[in-house]
Amino acid sequence: MRRFLLAVGLTAALAAPAPAVLAQTQPTPVAAKAPPSARALDLSRRYFKAMRMDESMSNILDSLDPLLASNDGSEDAEVMRQSTREALDAAMPAYIEKMVPVFAASYTEAELEALVGFYESPLGQSVVAKSRGMGGASSDAMKDLLPIILDDAMERYCAKMVCDEPAEMSVRMQAS
């Protein structure tokens, strides 16, 4: 179970849209910035709609199903997977609304107009669709790398904290 939650968290972090991730690392402001305009907020909502952000977590989880599937086929793991999917689907509208002002404050209206213009265009929608279609390949790559990443994370953790041997911790995590 712990491995499932770590995999979901790691994958969500890696699959997060770049603008949302970059918005978290804002430079120290020189002067207080005015709140985003109504136009900037509207453009941000249009961007999230054009990017089909309401579908994105479901698509990520769809591509991760083989990775997150329990090896033992336990009902508990399957119910957790389904429950996580349902909770994320239910949370997406609220997430988008929380991100709209962050996004609107991070870009100028001209930048937002350019983003929206592109992603609402046929070419932009083609890019969005193709990006969604890469989920299987992305899942395969992560499936191959996840044990290495988890082992590395555990070794780094154990180098900083008092714990059992990293190999023993890794085996316990994989059994969870």
C-alpha positions, -999 to 999 in steps of 0.1 A, spaced: 0 0 0 28 24 9 44 17 -25 12 25 -42 9 59 -25 46 67 -32 41 58 -68 10 80 -71 27 109 -54 59 106 -75 41 102 -107 18 131 -100 48 153 -93 65 142 -125 34 145 -146 23 178 -132 19 205 -159 50 226 -160 33 259 -155 17 246 -123 50 233 -110 68 265 -120 42 286 -102 54 271 -69 89 285 -73 82 321 -78 110 346 -74 109 370 -45 87 399 -56 104 433 -58 71 452 -52 36 441 -42 18 429 -73 -18 439 -80 -43 410 -80 -49 395 -114 -75 412 -136 -108 397 -145 -95 393 -180 -64 374 -168 -86 351 -146 -109 344 -176 -79 337 -198 -65 313 -172 -98 294 -170 -98 292 -208 -62 278 -207 -71 251 -182 -102 242 -203 -82 241 -236 -55 219 -218 -84 196 -207 -70 198 -172 -102 183 -158 -93 151 -176 -56 151 -169 -54 132 -136 -77 105 -149 -55 101 -180 -24 99 -158 -40 73 -136 -52 54 -168 -16 52 -180 -4 42 -145 -29 13 -140 -3 -14 -150 23 2 -127 -1 6 -98 -18 -28 -101 -13 -50 -71 9 -80 -79 -12 -102 -56 -45 -89 -71 -58 -80 -36 -92 -65 -34 -77 -39 -9 -53 -26 -35 -79 -24 -62 -104 -6 -40 -76 19 -30 -68 25 -67 -104 31 -75 -110 53 -45 -79 74 -54 -91 78 -89 -125 89 -78 -111 113 -52 -88 129 -77 -116 132 -103 -138 149 -77 -110 173 -66 -99 185 -101 -125 213 -104 -115 227 -70 -78 223 -79 -83 242 -112 -102 270 -94 -74 273 -69 -48 274 -97 -66 300 -118 -55 330 -98 -20 316 -93 -17 311 -131 -33 345 -138 -8 363 -115 22 344 -130 17 356 -166 9 388 -183 -23 391 -202 -4 391 -235 13 358 -224 -21 343 -214 -36 354 -247 -8 337 -266 -11 305 -246 -49 304 -249 -47 313 -286 -23 284 -292 -41 257 -271 -75 266 -284 -63 264 -320 -65 231 -340 -27 228 -337 -28 233 -300 -55 208 -295 -35 183 -316 -5 189 -292 -28 183 -262 -42 151 -277 -7 138 -286 6 146 -251 -23 126 -236 -15 97 -260 21 94 -246 8 81 -213 15 45 -220 51 51 -230 55 74 -200 41 47 -177 64 21 -192 94 43 -186 83 51 -150 76 14 -144 112 6 -153 126 34 -132 104 34 -102 122 6 -83 155 23 -89 141 57 -77 125 42 -46 157 23 -37 177 55 -42 152 75 -21 154 50 7 192 49 6 193 87 8 168 87 36 188 61 55 220 81 50 203 110 68 182 91 94 188 61 117 171 32 101 176 -4 91 198 -13 62 184 4 30 181 -29 12 159 -42 41 138 -10 40 134 -13 2 122 -49 5 97 -39 32 84 -11 10 80 -34 -20 61 -59 2 37 -31 14 
